[in-house]
Amino acid sequence: MHRRRCRSAALVLGLAASLLVPTAVAAPPAAAATPGSKKVIVQLFEWNWTSVASECTNVLGPKGYGYVQVSPPQEHVNAAPWWVSYQPVSYRIESRKGTRAQFQSMVTTCHNAGVKVIVDTVVNHMSGQDNGGTGWAGTTYGHYNYPGNYGAQDFHYCGRNGTNDIVNYSDRYEVQNCELVNLADLKTESDYVRTRLATYMNDLLSLGVDGFRMDGSKHMPAADIAAIKAKLSRPAYMVQEVIYGAGEPVQPTEYTGNGDVHEFRYGKDLARMFNSERLAYLKNFGEAWGYLPSSQAVAFVDNHDTQRDGGVLTYRDRGEYALANAFMLAWPYGTPAVMSSFTFSNKDQAPPSDATNKVLNTTCYSGWECEHRWRAIANMVGFNNAVQGTGVSNWYDNGYQHIAFSRTGKGYLTVNDEDFAVTGRSYYTGLPAGRYCDVIHGDFSNGTCSGPVVTVDSAGWFAATVNAHDAIAIHIGAKLP
């Protein structure tokens, strides 16, 4: 009888340590990649603009990331917790992460490295401070008073449940007209409010940004977002945050007419397969599970909210987390988004900052986790780029925790999440014969591989041992001469 593993904490921390090694960095590309040829998004959560720019040049561009999602850049409440970035007090591009000039320089630098920029955009609400205060850049504000932007007439006051707060997520009116944890809820049905929000987004477009992550989209009717989008000065990529809730009246599918939508079920279900069920069940993972259409979904193992709320794999799961991300980057569902975190011991903890709350430059592994640099994640971005446009073929599973599949003619991944090594078996890849770098364990650069090399024979097969809680990945972009 096959038993589902019961791992000790020590084993979890020791899982496939090589998966977590920071990948080597190649020289930056000479020119930007063809627009649209690279799909993977990386969320550099709360990184300052100087650090984002450096990362685009030194890591994101060379590793093939297509987009960097940066945290909200507008002036915000002046306090320590991470969530102050999501409490706007004005639309000045001046925040704990840097100045307007630093922001624009970052966008230009990322573009030069072939990386597009998505801005996390807070449009549903303003601050949640009852007594108001002075914002990061010196702007004085009140809970419902933002001089030069909004007055009391520009907000919802739903008056339900003795407060203005949302209590019942089964009530569409409450979800879209009441306040999310006391955050002053903008009247987005107002043309004035829509125009002011579009003016902010157009300002960002003037600085060169390529797209927007629309925070709190579920709390605005899809038609309001469409009206704001119609006021933009040029086309831009858009992904909307709409958390699925079973039986709730506001559903993610309502928003696909505006652009892409985050598929929150993906990370929770993937964690369940790794933690307590079977990877074999992933054979039809995606739309067949009731998810959004693949062409309009952004998939992720975790993001800044879910890693604090539980039910998903996070950086703390080490090797298991690396394997889940490797699977996501190999599997053809949605646009994959990789999380890059700072470490935290409580949900409200600030990013590494100085005494004034200014975010410090990122130094990976010094308060910053930098999961996007882990070898098994960073090198699978190249895999994702190499297999674009292909489907899944040659699926194999042992009924439990060992799976393998091809991205037809372009790549092959096998994941063994059993507690024991799988030895003495061969894998049919359908790939051209030759020698390939195992990008889970080695970096491919200038025709050489720093790790194990996999030989595919003339019939498309290779033989290998796959260690417990480990993987092997090969693709045509990492084929040795």
C-alpha positions in Angstrom: 0.0 0.0 0.0 1.3 3.4 -1.0 1.4 5.8 1.9 1.3 9.6 1.6 4.4 10.9 3.2 4.5 12.6 6.6 7.6 14.8 6.5 9.4 16.0 9.5 10.2 19.7 9.7 13.9 18.9 9.4 13.2 17.0 6.1 11.1 19.8 4.7 13.9 22.3 5.4 16.5 19.9 3.8 14.5 19.2 0.7 16.6 19.2 -2.5 18.9 22.0 -1.3 20.4 22.4 -4.7 17.0 23.7 -6.0 17.5 26.8 -3.9 21.0 27.8 -5.1 21.0 31.2 -6.7 21.5 30.8 -10.4 24.5 32.2 -12.1 23.9 35.4 -14.1 24.9 35.7 -17.7 25.8 39.0 -19.4 22.8 41.3 -20.1 21.3 40.8 -23.6 22.4 43.2 -26.3 18.9 44.3 -27.1 15.4 44.0 -25.8 13.5 40.8 -26.7 10.8 40.7 -29.3 7.6 42.2 -27.6 5.4 39.4 -26.4 8.0 36.6 -26.6 8.5 36.4 -22.9 5.5 35.8 -20.7 6.7 35.3 -17.1 5.9 38.0 -14.5 8.0 38.4 -11.4 6.6 40.4 -8.5 9.4 42.2 -6.7 7.3 43.0 -3.7 8.2 46.3 -2.0 11.6 46.6 -3.7 12.8 50.1 -4.1 13.2 51.6 -7.6 17.0 51.5 -7.6 17.1 47.9 -6.7 14.4 47.0 -9.3 16.5 48.7 -12.0 19.6 46.8 -11.0 17.7 43.5 -10.9 16.4 44.1 -14.4 19.9 44.5 -15.7 21.7 41.8 -13.8 19.1 39.1 -13.3 15.6 39.5 -14.9 16.7 40.4 -18.4 19.4 37.7 -18.6 17.1 35.0 -17.2 14.3 35.8 -19.6 11.7 37.3 -17.3 9.2 39.2 -19.5 7.7 41.5 -16.9 8.4 42.9 -13.5 5.5 43.9 -11.3 6.4 46.7 -8.9 4.6 47.8 -5.8 2.3 50.9 -5.7 4.4 54.0 -6.5 2.0 56.7 -5.3 2.3 58.8 -2.1 0.9 56.8 0.8 0.4 56.8 4.6 3.6 57.3 6.4 4.0 54.3 8.7 6.0 51.0 8.9 3.7 48.1 7.8 4.0 46.8 4.3 0.3 47.6 3.6 0.8 51.4 3.8 1.7 51.2 0.1 -1.9 50.2 -0.5 -3.3 53.3 1.4 -2.9 56.3 -1.1 -3.1 59.8 0.1 -2.2 61.5 -3.3 -1.1 60.5 -6.8 2.3 62.0 -6.6 5.0 59.4 -7.7 6.8 59.8 -4.4 6.9 56.9 -1.9 9.1 55.0 0.5 10.5 53.2 -2.5 11.8 56.2 -4.3 11.2 59.4 -6.2 9.5 60.1 -9.5 12.9 60.5 -11.2 14.1 57.2 -9.7 10.9 55.5 -10.9 11.3 56.7 -14.4 14.9 55.8 -14.5 13.9 52.3 -13.3 11.4 51.9 -16.1 13.9 52.9 -18.7 16.6 50.6 -17.3 14.2 47.7 -17.3 13.2 48.3 -20.9 16.8 48.4 -21.9 17.2 45.0 -20.3 14.2 43.7 -22.3 11.8 43.7 -19.2 8.4 45.3 -19.3 7.0 47.0 -16.1 3.6 46.4 -14.5 2.5 48.8 -11.8 0.4 47.6 -8.8 -2.3 50.2 -9.0 -4.6 51.1 -6.1 -7.8 52.5 -7.6 -10.6 51.2 -5.4 -9.9 53.3 -2.3 -7.8 55.8 -0.5 -6.5 55.5 3.1 -8.0 53.8 6.1 -6.9 56.4 8.8 -9.9 57.8 10.7 -7.9 60.8 11.9 -6.0 61.5 8.6 -2.5 62.7 8.8 0.5 63.7 6.7 1.6 61.4 3.8 5.0 60.2 2.9 5.7 63.2 0.7 4.1 65.8 3.0 0.6 65.8 1.8 -2.0 66.5 4.5 -5.2 64.4 4.2 -8.3 63.3 6.0 -10.1 59.9 5.8 -12.5 61.4 3.2 -10.6 64.5 2.2 -7.6 64.5 -0.2 -7.0 68.1 -1.2 -6.7 68.5 -5.0 -8.1 65.0 -5.6 -11.2 64.0 -3.6 -13.7 65.4 -1.2 -16.5 63.8 0.9 -18.8 63.6 -2.2 -16.4 61.2 -3.9 -16.8 58.2 -1.5 -19.3 55.5 -0.7 -20.9 55.4 2.7 -22.9 52.1 2.7 -23.9 52.3 6.3 -24.4 48.6 6.6 -23.9 46.6 9.8 -23.5 49.6 12.0 -20.3 50.8 10.0 -19.3 51.3 6.4 -17.3 48.0 6.4 -18.0 44.9 4.3 -19.3 42.1 6.4 -21.3 39.9 4.0 -19.4 38.7 0.9 -22.6 37.1 -0.4 -24.1 40.6 -0.9 -22.8 42.2 -4.1 -23.8 45.7 -2.9 -21.7 45.4 0.2 -18.7 44.0 -1.6 -18.7 46.9 -4.1 -20.0 49.8 -2.1 -18.8 49.2 1.5 -15.3 49.7 2.8 -12.6 47.0 2.9 -11.2 47.2 6.4 -12.1 50.9 6.8 -10.4 52.0 3.5 -12.2 55.0 2.1 -14.1 53.5 -0.8 -14.0 55.6 -4.0 -17.3 56.2 -5.9 -15.9 54.7 -9.1 -19.3 55.1 -10.9 -18.6 58.8 -10.8 -17.1 60.2 -14.0 -15.0 62.6 -12.0 -13.5 59.8 -10.0 -12.9 57.7 -13.1 -11.2 60.7 -14.8 -9.0 61.3 -11.8 -7.9 57.6 -11.6 -7.3 57.6 -15.4 -5.2 60.7 -15.0 -3.0 59.0 -12.5 -2.7 55.9 -14.7 -1.9 58.1 -17.8 0.8 59.8 -15.8 2.4 56.3 -15.2 2.0 55.6 -18.9 3.8 58.8 -19.7 6.7 57.5 -17.6 6.8 54.4 -19.8 5.0 51.7 -17.8 3.6 48.8 -19.8 0.7 47.6 -17.7 -1.3 47.7 -14.5 -2.2 45.2 -11.8 -5.6 46.5 -10.7 -5.7 46.1 -6.9 -9.1 45.3 -5.3 -10.9 44.8 -8.6 -13.5 42.7 -7.0 -14.7 45.7 -5.0 -15.5 47.6 -8.2 -18.0 46.7 -10.8 -16.3 45.5 -14.0 -18.0 48.3 -15.9 -16.3 50.9 -13.7 -12.9 49.4 -14.6 -13.9 49.3 -18.3 -14.8 53.0 -18.1 -11.4 53.9 -16.5 -9.6 51.8 -19.1 -11.4 53.6 -21.9 -9.9 56.9 -20.6 -6.3 55.7 -20.9 -4.0 57.4 -23.4 -2.7 54.3 -25.0 -3.2 50.5 -24.8 -1.7 48.8 -21.7 -1.6 45.3 -20.3 -4.1 44.8 -17.4 -4.5 42.1 -14.8 -7.3 42.4 -12.2 -7.3 41.1 -8.7 -10.5 39.2 -8.3 -10.5 36.5 -5.6 -12.8 33.6 -6.3 -15.3 32.8 -3.6 -17.6 29.7 -3.9 -21.2 30.8 -4.2 -20.4 34.5 -4.0 -22.2 36.9 -6.4 -19.0 38.6 -7.7 -17.1 36.2 -9.9 -13.7 36.5 -11.7 -15.4 35.7 -15.1 -17.2 39.1 -15.0 -13.9 40.9 -15.5 -12.3 39.0 -18.4 -13.7 41.6 -20.8 -11.2 44.2 -19.3 -8.1 42.0 -19.5 -6.5 39.2 -17.6 -7.6 38.1 -14.1 -5.7 36.5 -11.2 -6.6 32.8 -10.7 -6.4 32.5 -6.9 -7.6 28.8 -6.9 -4.4 27.8 -8.7 -2.0 28.2 -5.8 -4.3 26.7 -3.2 -5.0 23.6 -5.3 -1.3 23.2 -6.2 -0.4 23.4 -2.5 -3.0 20.7 -1.7 -1.6 18.4 -4.4 1.9 18.7 -3.0 1.0 18.6 0.7 -1.8 16.1 1.0 -3.0 14.7 -2.3 -1.3 13.5 -5.5 0.7 15.1 -8.2 -0.9 12.5 -10.5 -4.1 14.5 -10.3 -2.4 17.4 -12.1 -2.8 15.7 -15.5 -5.6 18.1 -16.5 -4.7 21.0 -14.2 -6.3 24.3 -15.3 -9.6 25.0 -17.1 -10.8 21.4 -16.5 -10.7 22.3 -12.8 -13.2 25.1 -13.4 -10.6 27.8 -13.6 -10.6 30.9 -15.8 -9.7 30.5 -19.5 -6.0 30.0 -19.7 -5.6 32.8 -22.2 -6.9 35.3 -19.6 -5.6 33.9 -16.3 -2.5 34.9 -14.3 -1.4 31.9 -12.3 0.8 32.0 -9.2 2.0 29.7 -6.4 1.7 32.6 -3.9 1.5 36.3 -3.8 2.0 39.0 -1.1 -1.5 38.4 0.3 -1.8 34.6 0.1 1.6 34.0 1.6 0.3 35.8 4.7 -3.2 34.2 4.7 -2.1 30.6 4.5 -3.3 27.6 2.4 -0.5 28.0 -0.1 3.2 27.0 -0.5 5.6 29.8 0.3 9.4 30.4 0.6 9.2 28.7 4.0 8.5 25.4 2.3 11.9 25.6 0.5 12.3 22.6 -1.8 8.6 21.9 -2.2 8.0 25.6 -3.1 10.8 25.4 -5.7 9.2 22.3 -7.2 5.8 23.9 -7.4 7.1 26.9 -9.2 9.1 24.6 -11.6 5.8 22.8 -12.4 4.0 26.1 -12.9 6.6 27.4 -15.3 6.6 24.2 -17.3 2.8 23.7 -17.4 0.8 25.5 -20.1 -1.9 27.2 -18.0 -2.2 31.0 -17.8 0.5 33.6 -17.5 2.8 32.5 -14.7 3.7 35.0 -12.0 6.7 34.3 -9.7 6.8 35.8 -6.2 9.9 37.5 -4.7 9.5 38.2 -1.0 11.0 39.7 2.0 11.0 37.4 5.0 8.6 38.1 7.8 7.6 36.8 11.2 4.3 38.6 11.5 1.7 39.6 8.9 2.2 43.3 9.2 6.0 43.4 9.2 7.6 46.1 7.1 10.1 45.4 4.3 13.7 46.0 5.3 13.7 49.8 6.0 15.6 52.5 7.8 14.4 54.5 10.8 12.3 56.8 8.6 10.5 53.8 7.0 12.4 54.2 3.7 12.9 50.9 2.0 16.5 49.8 1.9 18.3 48.6 -1.2 17.7 44.9 -1.7 20.5 42.5 -0.6 19.2 39.0 -1.3 19.3 36.8 1.8 19.6 39.7 4.1 15.9 40.2 4.9 15.0 39.6 1.3 14.3 36.0 0.2 14.6 36.5 -3.6 12.9 33.3 -4.6 13.0 34.4 -8.3 16.8 33.8 -8.2 16.5 30.2 -6.9 18.0 28.0 -9.6 15.0 25.8 -10.0 12.8 28.9 -10.5 15.1 31.2 -12.4 16.2 28.6 -14.9 12.6 27.4 -15.5 11.8 30.9 -16.9 14.0 30.0 -19.8 12.2 26.7 -20.1 8.9 28.6 -20.2 10.2 30.9 -23.0 11.5 27.9 -25.0 8.2 26.0 -25.0 5.8 28.8 -25.9 3.0 27.6 -28.2 3.3 23.9 -27.4 0.9 21.6 -25.7 1.4 18.7 -23.2 2.3 15.2 -24.5 3.9 12.0 -23.2 2.3 12.4 -19.7 3.5 9.8 -17.1 2.6 9.3 -13.5 3.0 6.5 -11.0 -0.5 7.2 -9.6 1.0 9.2 -6.7 3.8 11.7 -6.4 6.0 11.1 -9.5 5.0 12.8 -12.7 6.6 13.6 -16.1 5.5 15.3 -19.3 6.7 16.9 -22.5 6.0 20.3 -23.9 5.7 18.8 -27.3 9.0 18.8 -29.1 10.5 21.6 -27.0 10.9 20.6 -23.3 10.5 17.9 -20.7 10.0 17.9 -16.9 9.9 15.1 -14.4 9.1 15.8 -10.8 9.5 13.2 -8.0 7.9 14.3 -4.8 8.0 10.8 -3.3 10.1 10.2 -0.1 12.4 7.9 -2.1 14.5 8.1 -5.3 13.1 6.8 -8.5 15.8 4.7 -10.1 16.2 2.5 -13.2 13.6 4.0 -15.4 13.7 5.7 -18.8 11.6 8.7 -19.9 10.2 9.3 -23.4 10.7 13.0 -24.2 10.0 13.3 -27.9 12.9 15.7 -28.1 15.6 15.7 -30.7 18.6 13.5 -29.9 21.4 15.3 -28.1 22.9 16.4 -24.8 20.9 18.8 -22.7 21.6 20.8 -19.5 19.4 19.8 -16.6 18.4 23.3 -15.7 17.0 22.3 -12.3 20.5 21.6 -11.2 22.8 23.6 -13.5 23.1 26.9 -15.4 23.3 26.9 -19.1 25.5 29.6 -20.6 27.5 30.0 -23.8 26.9 26.4 -24.8 28.1 24.9 -21.5 26.3 23.5 -18.4 27.4 23.9 -14.8 25.4 20.9 -13.7 24.3 17.4 -14.8 23.9 16.8 -18.6 21.0 14.6 -19.8 21.6 12.6 -23.0 18.5 12.0 -25.2 18.9 9.1 -27.6 17.9 8.9 -31.2 14.5 7.5 -30.2 13.8 10.4 -27.8 14.5 8.6 -24.5 16.8 9.3 -21.6 17.5 7.3 -18.5 18.1 8.9 -15.1 17.7 8.6 -11.3 15.4 11.3 -9.9 16.1 11.8 -6.2 13.3 12.2 -3.6 11.7 15.6 -3.7 13.6 16.6 -6.8 13.2 17.1 -10.5 14.9 17.1 -13.9 14.1 19.6 -16.6 15.5 19.9 -20.2 14.6 22.1 -23.1 15.8 22.9 -26.6 17.1 26.3 -25.4 19.6 24.6 -23.2 20.9 22.0 -25.7 24.7 21.5 -25.7 26.6 21.7 -29.0 
